[in-house]
Amino acid sequence: MWQLSRGDGVTVAVLGSGVGDGSGLLVGRTDFAPKLDGAADPAHDCVGHGSFLAGLIAADRRDGTGFAGLAPRARVLAVGVTDDTGTTTADRLAQGITAAADRGARVIAVGVTVPEGSDALAGAVRRARAKGALVVAPAAPDTAPSAQTKPAPVYPSAYPEVLAVRDLGPAGALPDNAAVGGRVDLAAPGDAVTGPGPAAGGYYTGTGPSFATAFVAGTAALVLGYRPALTADQLTARLEATAYRPAGPLPDPQLGYGTVDLVSAVTTTLDHETSPAPPPTTPSTSALAMPPPRPSSGAPAQAAGVALTALGTIGLVAIAGAVSPRGRARRWQPAKADDAP
């Protein structure tokens, strides 16, 4: 997709623990919203989670790093909405969404959830949508519910104006904690995901719907980079209409409209649409991997959808160095030197 779009001209707000860029993969493309009351400094990510998400969305491609985000020319607006432990409140999320929309973010990737909404949060989501921003949020928390806990809707994804995303494991498999208590609109890779942290060097791994949310946000940035005139409603419809479909009626309770397909999301011409003129690009010296034909059955479609996403991202999750042990959803720890092979 980088032959057509790398997210140029698109601002993606990342709402979470802040964004640190010790590795320099976002240099020159990161803006910071003002610090919110009770929230962490958006330029100093003590938890590491926000930096991870920003890297998945927009990390630059550099020789020797072995990693790149989906939209490496998009701008990132870091909005701190958590405290130094990675927790947040509905009203603080409302302030963050408002700050992102007021600063022109076309895509607002919410990296954290709360169990209950608020009037302020519902109003912030509606106003952001009215300003043309697509709000993307996890359909469930990253932390797996206990066996005694019944899955329940989380916010802001429970609001109808928000695109709710759930995670998939390798080969498109549902994770062990598959049940999602609220609505699901799209699925995306989210388990055993690799990405950069806030400090220089090293990579991290993480599992949960927040990482799938970053994949969808990055795909949305690619689409807007190629089709900048789309409204938020049109962008939502395009992402859903071009997803790899699950078997059975839509939306599926666990997979929504299917697995996000970034190739089709960017290139497909839908009814009553015309294809935009391709933007000028610098030809890549690397060979392009062509996607396989769209499968017709449900189970192969999910596996092929994830495989296609991997091809389209051109090595998004390749690891150049040692990868830290599996990250925890809210407390990220960098790899130790003696853990390296």
Disulfide bonds with the S-S distance in Angstrom:
none
